[in-house]
Amino acid sequence: VKKSVATAGLTGTLTGLDVLARQGFSSLKGHRVGLITNQTGVDLQGRRNIDLMLQAQVNLVALYSPEHGITGKEDQDTIANAVDNATGLPIRSLYSDGRTQKLSAPMLAGVDTLVFDIQDVGARFYTYSCAMLFALEEASKARIPFYVLDRPNPVTGLHVEGPLLDANLTSNVGCYELPVRHGMTLGELATMANAERKLAAELHVVKLENWRRSDWFDATGQPWIDPSPNMRSLRAAILYPGIALLESAKDYSVGRGTDTPFEQVGAEWIDGEQLAAYLSGREIAGVRVFATRFQPSSSVLANRSLSGVRFEVTDRDSFDSVGFGLELAHALQTLYPGKIDFQACRNLIGSRTVVDALRGGQDPRQFKPAMALALRAFAVRRSRYLLY
């Protein structure tokens, strides 16, 4: 039975924000603080980190927003600078050009301490982790302290899946040599990058309390707040590392613009019944596949009637999300050769070897052993940086 930890009458997993708030933000007093955050930066009671810091008389001088903006509602290629309506604080966008997400030296004017507090979803290509790593590098160059207020990996800290990123395939959707599903918190990831890249940053990770690596997000007691407009549930987050592998393909929908993004895929060239039957015949652990039709109201293939499949995870502990994504890729190439442009998806898949194998129609079960060897090596590599 999971033991509860109580703080000020609260029970459940405490994030770095909860812990720092309990301490009265004492470590930030006397500093001119820049806060990298969005709508997920709330405590166990749902209060914004911005307001909690100001109430504790922290000298918060600037805010920085990642992809989707500080409210998490923006879903376009570029995010403009803005002002926080409640406090009047300037918001400097890290996504102003839709590509780099990098915090530049001029953006640090007037700031002598950086704090990062954003909920991640545990997938290499979810852009918040790169926003953090780029900011960590800049903090190192500027020689200012960098605080990560740690939050749970919502899809557990146990599952490590998928191909590792090739060093020559780095981008804003993959800036570090990680597998697709890395099984780390952002605090652990920052610790690893600081050491491996020899950044020598003054890194402070405010650790979680009462979180175990086997915990899914719904075991934490923390409020689920959509980390981005199309990440609307833990169900979607579980499927996301596999389903989003092919998202850069043209004329192919991963369900954006519907009520259940990443829980279904479709295209005008897919026969849903045929694809569902093929995938079901593969007897993939932890998931069931059903034929479906849907019509996105926005995003890719908006207002078109699409045939496809939807997914129901039946056992999330045995379900290999990325493995399933590779099975789906193989099924699409087998049934509809050439319809998926795997080269366009290379930055998401992250491995040229895997891209070539999929393009050539190779069964994932043939290259899974080599991938498993690489994952075991990664597990050893990351073990020295795990905080929980």
C-alpha positions in Angstrom: 0.0 0.0 0.0 1.4 3.4 -1.0 2.3 5.5 2.0 0.9 9.0 2.1 3.0 12.1 2.9 1.1 15.1 4.3 2.1 18.7 4.0 -0.1 21.4 5.3 -3.0 19.0 5.2 -2.3 17.7 1.8 -1.7 14.0 0.9 -0.2 12.5 -2.2 2.9 13.0 -4.3 4.5 16.4 -3.7 6.1 18.1 -6.7 9.2 20.3 -6.5 6.8 23.3 -6.4 4.9 21.8 -3.4 8.1 21.2 -1.6 9.6 24.7 -2.3 6.3 26.3 -1.3 6.4 24.4 2.0 9.9 25.9 2.5 8.6 29.4 1.8 10.7 29.6 -1.4 13.6 30.4 0.9 16.2 29.3 -1.6 15.0 31.9 -4.1 14.9 34.8 -1.8 17.3 37.6 -2.6 17.5 36.6 -6.3 16.0 38.1 -9.4 14.1 35.1 -10.7 13.1 34.1 -14.2 10.4 31.4 -14.3 10.0 29.0 -17.3 6.5 27.7 -17.0 3.0 27.2 -18.4 -0.5 26.2 -17.2 0.8 23.0 -15.7 2.9 24.9 -13.1 0.4 24.6 -10.2 0.6 23.1 -6.8 -1.4 20.2 -5.4 -4.3 22.7 -4.7 -4.2 24.0 -8.2 -2.5 27.4 -7.3 -0.2 28.9 -9.9 3.6 28.9 -9.2 3.6 32.5 -10.3 1.2 33.6 -7.6 2.7 31.5 -4.9 6.1 32.9 -5.5 4.9 36.5 -5.5 2.9 35.9 -2.3 6.1 34.6 -0.7 7.8 37.8 -1.8 10.1 36.2 -4.3 11.5 38.8 -6.7 10.0 37.3 -9.8 11.0 39.5 -12.7 10.3 37.6 -15.9 8.3 34.7 -17.2 9.2 32.4 -20.2 6.7 30.3 -22.1 7.4 27.2 -24.2 5.5 25.8 -27.1 1.7 26.4 -26.7 2.3 29.5 -24.6 2.0 30.2 -20.9 -1.7 29.2 -20.9 -1.1 26.0 -23.0 -3.9 27.0 -25.4 -1.9 28.2 -28.4 -1.6 25.7 -31.2 0.4 27.4 -33.9 3.9 27.5 -35.2 5.0 30.7 -33.5 4.1 32.2 -30.1 4.5 35.9 -29.5 5.8 37.6 -26.4 3.1 38.6 -24.0 2.2 39.9 -20.6 0.7 37.9 -17.7 -2.7 39.5 -17.2 -2.9 38.7 -13.5 0.5 40.1 -12.5 1.7 42.4 -15.4 4.9 40.4 -15.6 6.5 40.2 -19.1 6.3 36.8 -20.8 9.2 36.1 -23.1 8.4 33.4 -25.6 10.8 30.5 -26.2 8.8 29.5 -29.3 8.8 32.8 -31.1 10.2 31.3 -34.3 8.5 27.9 -34.0 11.8 26.1 -34.3 14.7 26.7 -31.8 13.0 27.0 -28.4 16.3 28.4 -27.2 16.6 30.9 -24.4 19.1 33.5 -25.7 21.4 35.6 -23.6 19.5 38.9 -24.2 16.4 37.3 -22.8 18.2 36.9 -19.4 18.5 40.7 -18.9 17.7 41.4 -15.3 17.6 37.8 -14.3 20.2 36.1 -12.0 18.4 32.8 -11.3 16.3 30.5 -13.6 13.5 28.2 -12.4 11.9 25.6 -14.6 8.5 24.2 -13.6 6.5 22.4 -16.4 4.8 19.0 -16.5 6.3 16.7 -19.2 4.8 13.6 -20.7 7.9 11.3 -20.8 8.5 11.2 -24.6 11.7 12.4 -26.3 9.9 14.4 -28.9 7.5 16.3 -26.6 9.2 19.7 -26.8 9.2 20.8 -23.1 12.3 18.6 -22.3 14.3 20.4 -25.0 13.1 23.8 -23.9 14.5 22.8 -20.4 17.8 21.5 -21.8 18.4 24.5 -24.0 17.7 26.8 -21.0 20.1 24.7 -18.8 22.9 25.3 -21.4 22.2 29.0 -21.4 22.2 29.2 -17.6 25.6 27.4 -17.6 27.0 30.0 -20.0 25.6 32.9 -18.0 26.8 31.2 -14.7 23.5 31.6 -13.0 21.7 29.0 -10.9 19.2 26.7 -12.6 16.4 25.2 -10.5 14.2 22.3 -11.8 11.0 21.9 -9.7 10.6 18.2 -10.5 7.3 16.6 -11.5 6.3 13.0 -12.1 6.9 11.2 -15.3 3.2 10.5 -16.0 3.8 7.2 -17.8 6.1 5.9 -15.0 9.8 5.9 -14.5 10.2 2.2 -15.4 9.3 1.9 -19.1 12.2 2.6 -21.5 11.2 2.0 -25.1 12.1 2.7 -28.8 15.1 3.6 -30.8 17.7 6.0 -29.4 18.1 9.3 -31.2 21.0 9.4 -33.7 23.4 12.2 -32.9 22.9 13.6 -36.5 19.1 13.7 -36.2 18.9 16.3 -33.4 16.2 19.0 -33.7 13.7 20.8 -31.5 11.8 17.5 -31.2 14.8 15.6 -30.1 17.9 17.3 -28.8 19.5 14.6 -26.7 20.5 11.0 -27.3 17.5 9.3 -25.6 15.1 6.6 -26.5 11.6 7.7 -27.4 10.3 6.8 -24.0 13.1 7.4 -21.5 11.5 6.7 -18.1 13.0 9.8 -16.4 11.7 12.9 -14.7 12.9 16.2 -16.0 15.0 16.7 -12.9 16.8 13.4 -13.7 17.2 14.3 -17.3 18.7 17.7 -16.4 21.1 15.9 -14.0 22.1 13.5 -16.7 22.6 16.2 -19.4 24.6 18.5 -17.0 27.0 15.6 -16.3 27.3 14.0 -19.8 27.6 17.3 -21.6 29.9 18.7 -19.0 27.9 21.9 -18.7 29.0 22.5 -15.1 25.8 24.4 -14.5 24.8 25.2 -10.9 21.9 22.8 -11.1 19.4 22.4 -8.2 16.7 19.8 -8.5 13.9 20.2 -6.0 12.9 16.6 -5.7 9.5 15.0 -5.6 8.3 13.5 -2.4 6.2 10.3 -2.2 6.7 9.2 -5.8 7.8 5.8 -6.9 9.1 4.9 -10.3 6.2 2.5 -10.8 3.6 5.2 -10.2 1.4 6.3 -13.1 0.1 9.9 -13.0 -3.3 8.9 -11.6 -1.6 7.4 -8.5 0.0 10.7 -7.6 -3.1 12.7 -6.5 -1.8 15.6 -8.6 -4.4 17.4 -10.8 -4.3 16.4 -14.4 -3.9 19.6 -16.5 -3.7 19.1 -20.2 0.1 19.8 -20.9 -0.8 20.8 -24.4 -4.0 21.3 -26.4 -4.1 17.8 -27.8 -2.7 15.9 -24.7 -6.0 15.5 -23.0 -5.7 12.4 -20.8 -3.3 9.9 -19.4 -4.7 7.4 -21.9 -3.4 9.7 -24.7 -0.1 10.1 -22.9 0.4 6.3 -22.8 -0.3 5.9 -26.5 1.6 9.1 -27.6 5.2 7.8 -27.7 4.1 5.2 -30.3 1.3 6.9 -32.2 3.2 10.2 -32.7 6.2 8.4 -34.4 4.5 9.0 -37.8 2.9 12.3 -37.2 5.1 14.1 -39.8 3.7 12.0 -42.6 1.4 13.8 -45.0 -2.3 12.9 -45.6 -2.3 11.0 -42.3 -4.1 11.9 -39.1 -3.2 11.0 -35.5 -6.6 12.3 -34.3 -5.8 15.9 -33.8 -8.9 18.0 -34.3 -11.0 15.2 -32.6 -12.0 14.6 -29.0 -9.5 11.8 -28.8 -6.1 12.8 -30.3 -3.4 10.0 -30.2 -6.1 7.4 -29.5 -6.9 6.9 -33.1 -5.3 7.3 -36.6 -6.9 7.5 -40.0 -6.5 8.5 -43.6 -8.5 8.6 -46.8 -6.4 5.7 -48.1 -6.8 3.4 -45.1 -9.3 0.6 -44.9 -10.1 0.6 -41.2 -11.5 -3.0 -41.1 -8.4 -4.3 -42.9 -5.9 -2.5 -40.7 -7.7 -3.5 -37.5 -7.7 -7.1 -38.6 -4.0 -7.1 -39.5 -2.9 -5.5 -36.2 -5.2 -7.8 -34.1 -3.6 -10.7 -35.8 -0.2 -9.7 -34.5 -1.5 -10.3 -30.9 0.3 -7.3 -29.5 0.3 -7.3 -25.7 -1.8 -4.7 -23.7 -3.8 -3.2 -26.5 -6.9 -3.8 -28.6 -7.6 -2.3 -32.0 -10.9 -1.4 -33.5 -12.0 0.0 -36.9 -13.4 3.5 -36.8 -14.3 6.5 -38.9 -13.8 10.1 -37.8 -13.7 13.6 -39.2 -11.2 16.1 -37.7 -12.6 19.6 -37.2 -9.2 21.1 -37.5 -5.5 20.3 -38.0 -4.4 17.7 -40.6 -7.2 16.5 -43.0 -9.7 18.8 -41.4 -13.4 18.3 -42.4 -12.6 15.1 -44.3 -14.1 11.7 -43.5 -11.3 9.3 -42.6 -11.2 5.6 -42.2 -8.9 4.2 -39.6 -8.4 2.5 -36.3 -8.8 3.4 -32.6 -6.9 1.9 -29.7 -7.8 0.7 -26.3 -5.0 0.0 -23.8 -6.0 -3.0 -21.8 -2.9 -3.5 -19.7 -0.7 -0.4 -19.5 2.0 -2.1 -17.5 2.7 -4.7 -20.3 2.0 -2.3 -23.2 5.0 -1.2 -25.2 3.8 2.0 -26.7 6.8 2.6 -29.0 6.8 -1.1 -30.0 3.2 -0.7 -30.9 3.9 2.4 -32.9 6.5 0.4 -34.9 4.0 -2.4 -35.4 1.5 0.2 -36.8 4.2 1.6 -39.1 4.9 -1.9 -40.4 1.2 -2.6 -40.9 0.7 0.6 -42.9 3.8 -0.1 -45.1 2.6 -3.7 -45.6 -1.0 -2.9 -46.5 -0.4 0.5 -48.2 3.2 0.5 -49.5 4.6 4.0 -50.0 1.7 5.9 -48.4 3.8 6.8 -45.3 6.8 8.9 -45.9 9.2 7.5 -43.3 11.9 9.9 -44.2 9.7 12.8 -43.2 9.3 11.1 -39.8 13.0 10.5 -39.3 13.4 13.2 -36.5 10.5 11.6 -34.6 11.6 8.0 -35.0 15.1 9.2 -34.3 17.1 6.3 -36.0 18.1 6.1 -39.6 18.5 2.4 -39.2 14.9 2.0 -38.1 13.6 4.4 -40.7 15.3 2.3 -43.4 14.0 -1.0 -41.9 10.4 0.3 -41.9 10.7 1.7 -45.4 12.0 -1.6 -46.6 9.1 -3.5 -45.0 11.2 -5.2 -42.4 9.2 -6.8 -39.5 9.8 -5.0 -36.2 10.4 -8.3 -34.6 13.5 -8.7 -36.7 15.2 -5.4 -35.5 13.7 -5.5 -31.9 16.7 -7.5 -30.5 19.2 -4.9 -31.6 17.0 -2.1 -30.2 16.7 -4.0 -26.9 20.5 -4.2 -26.7 20.7 -0.4 -27.1 18.0 0.2 -24.5 19.8 -2.0 -22.0 23.0 0.1 -22.5 20.9 3.2 -22.1 19.4 1.9 -18.8 22.9 1.4 -17.5 23.9 4.8 -18.7 21.0 6.6 -17.0 21.2 4.6 -13.7 23.8 6.9 -12.1 21.5 9.9 -12.6 18.2 8.5 -11.2 17.0 10.4 -8.2 14.2 8.1 -7.2 
